[in-house]
């Protein structure tokens, strides 16, 4: 079955990763409406980052802020939203971002990569282009620098495949 839909991915500007920044994050339409989102927390100067997903981003980000390690390491956060996101899609995008960013080299991720699993879900093939569009937006915003092809051709990526389920 061949289906397609228009992609409209939104990668927000970076907000401060602190209590004042959380107030601005709560104004993000995806967060405010409790839409499934993916988020990217970073410390650009230290080149460290964390990728997460949630259907209640305000609460999840508030939890991250209470973690003394994350609160001391990270200083910026960006929200990735789309009206085509659902829980399965955000889990898939989160997993792919962890895989690709780990191999891309701009950031050292603080995520635990051991649990990355490729999962199937309804119309997964239809959503493949969403990840490509997210990656393109991250490049456009200069968050990362390498194309998907460059990452896929790296040895680090080739030898770090997730567990299929």
N, C-alpha and C positions, 0 to 999 in steps of 0.2 A: 504494500500500500504506500503510495507516495502522497504525502501531505506536506504542507508548509504553512508558515505564518510569518507575519512581519515581526522582526525582532526589535525590541526597544529596551535595550539594557541601559541602566542608569548607574554610573559609578560616581558617587558624591565626591565633593571636595573633601579634603582631610579636615577633621575637627580635632581639637585638643582631646586627648584621652585622659580626662579628669572629670570631676563632678560638674564643672561649668560646661564642659564639652558635651556631657550627657544631656544637658538641657537642650542644646542645639540638635543633637542626634535625635531626640524625641520629637523634634519638629519635622524630621525627614518623613515624607508621606508614606514610605514603605514601613518604617518603624511605627509611626503614629497609628496606622491602620492594621498593625500586627500581621503584616504580610510576611511570608517566608523570605529571608534575606541571607546573603553571605556578607561577611564583614572582614576587613583587612586592618589589623592593628600593627603599627610599626614604630620603630625608632630608626629613622633614616640615617642618622649620624653613626649609630652602632651597626647598621645593616642587619637588624633583627626584626622578625615579624611573626605574626600569628594569624592564621586563617580560621574563621569559624562560621557557623550558620545557626540560625534560630528562627522560630516562628514568633518569638517574643523577644526581639532584639534588645529593647530597653532594659528588661529584667536581666537578660544574659550579660549585657555589657556592664550593668551595675554590679553583677556578681564578679566579673573580671576585675573591676575597679577595687573590690574588697580583697583581691588576692595581692598580698604585698609584693610578690615577685613580679607579677605582670604590671602592677601599678608603678613599680620602680624602673622597669625596663622600657616600657612603651610610652609614647607621648602623642601619638596621632592615630586616628581611626577614620576609615572610609566605609560607607555602606554601598553594597552592590544589590540593586533591586531590579525587578522586571515583572510586568503583569502576567508573564507566562510561568513564573516560578510557582512550584509547589514543593512540599517537603522532600519528595524523592529527587527532584531536580536540584534543590539546594544542597542536599547531601552529596549528589554526584559532582556538582560544581566544586564544592568544598574539597572533596577527595581529589579531584583533578588538579585544582589549584595547589594543593599540598604537594602532589607528585611533581607537577611542572615547575613550581617555584623552587622546590628543593633542588632540582637539577639546573634551573636557569642561572643561579649564581648571584643575583643581586642581593638577596636576603638569606640569612641563616634562619630557618623556621624553628620556632619553639614548640611546634605541634609534635605530638607523638605520632610518628609515621607508621608504627607497627600494625595498626589496625586498618590500614587502607584496604578497602574491599571494593571490587567492581560488582555492583548490584544491577539486576535487571528491574525494570519497572515499565508500566504502561506507556507505550509510545516513546520509548527511550531513543529510538533512531531519530524521531522527529526533533528531539531536544539537543542532538549533537551540535548543531550550529550555535546554540546558546553559549556553550563553553568557548567556541572560537571567537564569538563576538565579545564575551567578557575579556578574553585575553587581548583582543585588539584594543579594547577600551583601556586596559591597564597599560599597554604600550603607548597609546595616544596620550595618556596622562603622565607618561614617563615614570611610572611606578616600577615597571620592569623594562628590559631592553631587547631581549632576544625573541625572535619569532617562534611559533610552535614548531616549525620544521627544524630550526636550529637546536631547540631543546630536544626534540625527538631523535636527532642525529648524535646527541652527546652520549658518551659511554655511560656517564652517571645515570642518565635517564633509562638507557637500554637495560641496565642491570638492576633497576629498582622498580620492577613491575609489582603492582598490587596483587593480592590474592583473588583470583576469580571465584565467584560464588554462583 
